[in-house]
Amino acid sequence: MLLIKCAVGAFQEICVMLTIGNIPLKNKVILAPMSGVSDLPFRRIALRYGVGLVVSEMVASEALCTGHPESLMRAEGEGIDPHIVQLAGKDPHWMGEGARMAEKAGADVIDINMGCPAKKVTSGYSGSALMKDLDHAMTLVEATLEAVSVPVTLKMRLGWDEASINAPELAKRAVDAGVKMITVHGRTRSQFYKGTADWRAIRQVRDVIPDVPLVANGDCCSFEDADEMLAQSGADLVMVGRGAYGRPWVPGHIARYLETGERLADPHGEELAELVVGHYDAMLEHYGFEVGVRAFRKHMGWYLEAAGRLDDAPQGFMRALMTSLDADQVRGTLYDWFVQVPMRSAA
């Protein structure tokens, strides 16, 4: 919000639209980039339920440039608008080339990953390991900015550990260089996903970058979480990650709540059954049958858990579904199971 003085001397409050560069933001909620989760089928479902932005899975910049099939698939964005590709890497050359390739393939925004805590990423001095050397981190930011004409954003953690909380410094340097949006997960790398995200600590970043959108990330799973996250962090937007496991509609529902105060109930009955079956079909189409079946297993478990039906599943239920070679039988079983889920309160 912005206060402006009108001709008669009174002050009026007007709403200023948030943007990433020249790209307007539809609302205040973003689906987080999650490796092995936020693939193209998942992002499409989240968008259908009203989330403002979705971000690709993390894409290794060098692997993208060398044509690695998995990286190329992760960077796909057909039907996604705007299409944001998140790149990770440790070498300025490959970050620049990867960004250039992603832009040429249709990316509207390039997001730089300096937040992933996974050992296989940080051991290669990528992801959140970059927060141990901000000078090197900035060479990657600058290489990416120089390579593309589309907006560049940056996602980070609070720091490597409690003794090195340097997110404010990195954010300030990145914005001064030209980055158009900053996302901060309210944990250090050393915490991984343990404990609770420190939303108040994100406010230190707000204090040094008042003029670009700030996104708060970490532990946003409900309407109340979103309210508290925005209040404590001073951020403009919230990012929903694990809160969307088995509930890809949640980011959109939170967006609706922040905009209107309406608390939409979770899908149930036919709507939920069709969503799950549709997700299954989309995974098979995207990955092919064998890979798609394996990739859907985790979603199947999350849907059961979110619906409160994980304990109801008979022994061998998931195994039978996820190893079946009869897709029609799986569709029928999934539909029959989830259509029975009753409506639950949105409170």
C-alpha positions, 0 to 999 in steps of 0.5 A: 500500500502507498499513501499519497497526498491529494489536492486538498491536502488529505491523504488517501491510501491506494493499492499499488500492484506488485510486479516482478519487473514488468510482470504483474503478480495476480495475488500474494501466494506462490507455489514453492519450487520443490524437487520431485514435487512441483513438476509440470502436472503439479504446477498446472493443478495449483494454477487451476485452483488460483495460486498466483505464481508457480516455480519450476523444480530446481534445474541444474544450469550445466545439466540444462545446457548439456541437454540432460533429459531430466533437466530439460523436462524440469524446465518445461512450462507449457501452459504456465503463465508466467513461466518461472525457471529456477536455476542452480549452479556454482559456475558463473558461465553455466549460470549465464548460459543456462539462463540464456537457454531458459529464456530462449525456451520461453521462460518469463522469469529466472529464479536463482536457487541459493536456498536448497539445503540438500547435501547433494546440492550443497556438497557441490557448492550450490544452493544454500552453500553459496551463502558461505561466500557472498562474493562468489554468490554475487558473481552468479547473480551478475552472470545471470542478470547479464545473460537475459533480458527477463526479470531475475529473482533470488531465493535464499535461506537466512544464512548457513547457520545461526552464526552467519545470518547474512540474508539481509546483506545478500538480498541488498547486494542482489537488489542493488545489482538488479534482482527484482524479487527476493524470497527468504526461507525462515531457516538456516541451512543447518536447520534443514526443515527441523524446528519452525521457520523464523518469520520474524527474522525475515523482517531484517531483509524487509528493512534493507530492500523496501522497494522490491517484492519480498516473499516469506517462505517456510511452514505456511500451511493454513490461512492463519499461517499466512496471516502471521507470516505476513505480519511477522515478516513484513513480506509482500507475499507468502510461498507455500511448499510442503503445505501443498503436499497432497493438497495442491489446492491450498496455495490458491485457497490461501490466496483467495483468503488473503484477497477476500477473507473467504475460507474455501473448503477442501475439495471432496467427493466427486471434485477430489476424485476427479482431481486425483484421477486427473493428476494420475493421468497427467503424470502418465502423459508427462513421464510415460507409464513406468516413470509416471506410475513411480512418480505418482506414488508419493502423491498418492500417499499424500492425498490419502493422508490429507483426506484422513484416509491413510489409515483406512487403506487396506494392506497392500492397497497402495502397492497394488495400485502403483504396480498395476499395469491396468491404468483403467483399473487404477483410475476406477479404484482411485475414483471409487476411493476418493469420491467417498471423502466427505466435506470438511470444515474450512476452519 
